[in-house]
Amino acid sequence: MIERLHTGPRMSKIVKHNGTIYLCGQVGAGDGVSAQTRDCLARIDALLAEAGSDRGHILQAIVWLADMADFAEMNAVWDAWVPEGRAPARACGEARLARDALKVEIIITAAEAPAA
């Protein structure tokens, strides 16, 4: 069974299938890559919680930066957020994002967390 949450005409924010959770690309608000990354990761935390998971169950992350010059600054926020010993498979590249003000977009695939 496929479950879609927050579905619109173009995309769903969350898609669940066979214990795997797929999030649409998340962006953040704020000035600068650090603020946008923190906000983006907070949005990811909220969506994962709604889907029955958390950052410790992320399988893969794809990070797009508007400018690779921001790589170290984004990584400083990312590294503080990822649970120690639970880093997902990750790729990071430079891409033109949907709006000029955006500096980072993150796409997440995660496993559902076991029921408590």
N, C-alpha and C positions, 0 to 999 in steps of 0.2 A: 504494500500500500504506500502511496505517496501522499504526504500531508504538506499543504502549502499554507503559510501564514502571512498575513499582511500582503495579500495578492492584489495587484492592480492590473491594468491592461498591458503593461510592459514587462513587469517582473514581480516576483515574490521576494520579500525580505528574508524569509526562512523557508527552506524546503527540507523535509525529513523523509528519509527512505532507508529501510533496513538498518536502523540504528546509527545512520550517518546524517549529520546536519550540515547543510550548505547555506552559508550566508551570502547575500548579495554584497557587492562592494560597499564598504563603509568609509565615509569621509567625516571629517570633524570641522568644527567651527573654531574661530580664533585667528589671531595674528601669529604667523610664524609656524614652522613645522613642529616644534615641541608642543605648542598649545593644540594644534590640530591633531597631532598623534595622540595626545592624552584624551581628547574628546572622542576621537575615533575608537580608541580602545575601550572607553567607558560605554560607548554604544554597543560594541561587540560583547562586552560583559553582560549588558542588559538583554540582548537578543539571545545569547547562549543560555542565560538563566531561563528565559521564557521557553526555550526549546528543550530544556532539561539537560543542560550541560554547563561547562565552565571552562575557563582558560587552561586548566590542567588537562583537558581532554581534546585540545586542538591537535589535529593530525597534520594540517598543512596551512600555511599562510602565504599569500602572494601579496607583496607590497609594491605599490607603484608610487614613485616620487616624481614630482614635476621637474625636479632638478637633483641629479645625483650628488651635487655639492652639499645637499642636506642629509646625506646618508649617515654620518656620524651623529648628528643631532637627533635624528629619528631613532637611531639605534640606542641612544642613551635612555630614551623614554621606553622603548620596546624592552630593553634588557631588564629594566626595573619592574616591568609588568609581568614578564613571563616567569612562571614558577620555576625555581631552581630544579634542574634535572628533568624538566618536562617540556623542553623546547621542541616545537614542531618542526617538520620539514618546512623550509622557507626559501622563497626566491624573492629577489628585489631587483627592480629595474626602473628605468626612466621612461615616462610616458606623458603625453599631453593629456591632461585630465579634463573633465567635462566643463569646468569653469576656470578662468584664469586665476582666481583667488585660491583655488585648491592647491595644496602642496603635497598631500599624501592620500592614498586610497588603499584599503586593505581588504582582501577577500579571504574568507576563512572556511575551512572544512573541519568539522569536529565529530567526535563520537559522542553518543548519548552517554551521560554519566549513569553508573549503576544506581538503582533505586536504594535509598537509605534504609 
